[in-house]
Amino acid sequence: MKWFVGLGNPGAQYGKTRHNVGFMAVDRIAAQWGLSWKENGKCKALIAEGAVAGNKVALVKPQTYMNLSGESVRAFMNYYKAGLDDMIVLYDDLDTVFGQIRLRYQGSAGGHNGIKSIIAHTGTQTFNRIRIGISRPAPGYDIANYVLSDFRKEEAKELPLILERTADAVAATFTGTFEQAMGKYNG
């Protein structure tokens, strides 16, 4: 099974924040694939399951809050007997320019608490990820306030195209390897 974990925080107050762009991406993908979200208490997540391009797939939105995302990822792995080789994590990234996405197959958390938690609960930094750029705030601006704030109006207008590109990158992993998708979408 291929599984795609979008990172974010549950609750309407976080719905349009930069930190929730991972949730936004998997919501977009679920809509494209015609999948519906269902609560799964054992996995501490909302999960949308189905078949796409001949593959069994699951989209996952941890409901643990960002800093504990790894708990949900580990619970999903245990419950579904899912391997890390089939997982792609989609999340916001301060070090990627707004409007760009970056695919990576390993690396440190880079200060991202959701990724830190996944690394802690899986015991590895080697897993596929799609970093969705939110850019860094101006110097002196509090990072926590920035990631938990809504996108600016002009950014919000561009967001659908960015989410579409992210969904295209995910779709590319069905027709080729993750490395091939990296070559296409990182360039």
N, C-alpha and C positions, 0 to 999 in steps of 0.2 A: 504494500500500500504506500502510495506517495502521500505525504502529509505536509501541510503548510501552516505554520504558526504565525499569526499576526499578533504583535505585541501592542498593548495599550492598557488603559485603566477602565474598569467598568463604571457605569454611571453616566447619566445625561450631562452632568457638569463637565465631563472630560471629553465628550463626544467629538468636538471639533478642534481639539487641541493638537499641537504639533506632536506631542508624545503619543497620540492615538493614530498616527498615520498608518501604522501596521494593521490596526483594526479596520481602518478605512479601506486598505488594500484588499484584505481578505473578504470584506463585505462586497467590494466591487467584483471580485472573482466569483463569489457565491452567486451573485446576481447573474453574471455571464453564464455560469454553468447550470443555473436553475436549481441550486441547492438551498435548502432551508436550514436555519439554525435550530438546534435542540440543546437543552440544558443537559449536561452530563455531570452529576454530582461527584461520581467516582474520579473523574478527571479534573474536577474543579474548573470546568470550561464550557463554553458554548461550542458545539461541534456541528459541522455540516458535512454529511457523507454522501457519496455517490460514485458514479463511474464517468470518467472523462478520457476520451481517446483510447479506450480499451483498458484503462488503468483504474483500479479502485483508488479513490482519493478521500482525504479528510482535510477539512479546513478547521483550524483550532483558534479560538479566542480565549486565552486564560482569563479567569475571573478572579484571580488572586491579587490583583493590583500588580503593577509593573515590577516592583522590587522582589516579588515572589514568583515570577513567571516560571522559574525552573521547577517549582513544585508541580505545577500543572503539566509541564512537559514530561517530567519523570512519571507522573501518574498515567498519562496517555501512553507512554512507552510500555509501562507494565500492563495496563489493561488491554491494549491492542496488540501486545507483543511486537511493537513497531521499532524499527531500527533507525539509528541516526543517519545512515546513508540515504534514507528516503525522505528525510526532513529538510525543509527550507524555512528559515525564520525570516520574517519581513518586519522591519522596524525603522524607526526614525534615527537619523544620524547627523549629529552636529558638524562633523568634519567632511560631509559631502554637501556640495553646493545645492541650494534649493533648486529643484527642477531636474536634478540628475539622480540616477540610481547607480549603485555599485554592487556587483555580485562578487562574493568572496566565499571560499570554501574553508577558511580557517582564520584565526586571529584572536587577539585579546579582546576584552570587553570594551576597551577604549573609553572607560568611564560610564558606559551604559549599564545601569543597574539591572535591567531585564536580562541582558546578555550575561552579565556577571552571575546572576542567579541560575541561568541555564547551564553555564560552565560548571558551577558548583554542584548542580544536581545530576549532571551527566558525566562529570569527571574528565571532560575534554574540551578543547578549544576548536576541535576539528568538526565542523558541521557547516552545511551550506547556508548562506544568508543573502538576503537582498536588503541593502542599506538604502533607505529612501531619504534623500538630502533635505535637511531643514535649515542648513547654514548655521553659523554661530551668531549669537547676538552681538551688539556693539560692546566694546570693552566696558567693563564696569557693570554691565547688566547681569542680574542674578540668573544663573543657568536654570535653576528649578522654576523660577517664575516664567522664564522664556518658554521652556518646553511644555509647561502647563497652561500656556496662553493660546488663544485661538490664532489661526493663521490670519494675517492681515488681509484686507479686502482684495487687493491685487493678487496676492498669493492664492487665495481661495478660488479665484477665477481660473488660475492655471492648474489647480489641483486635479481636476478630472483628467486632463491629458497625462499628468504624471502617474496617476493611478492606472490609466489605460496602458501606459508603457510598462509599468510594473506587472500588470496582468499578462501582457505580451511576453515579458521575460519568463514568467512562470510557465506559460504555454510552450515556450521554446524548449523547456526541459522535458517535454513529452516527445519531441521530435529529434532531439539530440542530447548530448551530454551537458552537464552543468558547465563544464569548461567551454563548450561551444557557445552556450548562452552567454557566458562571461565575455568571450571574444566579441560577440555581437553587441551586447548592451553596455559594456564598459567602454567601448570605443567611441 
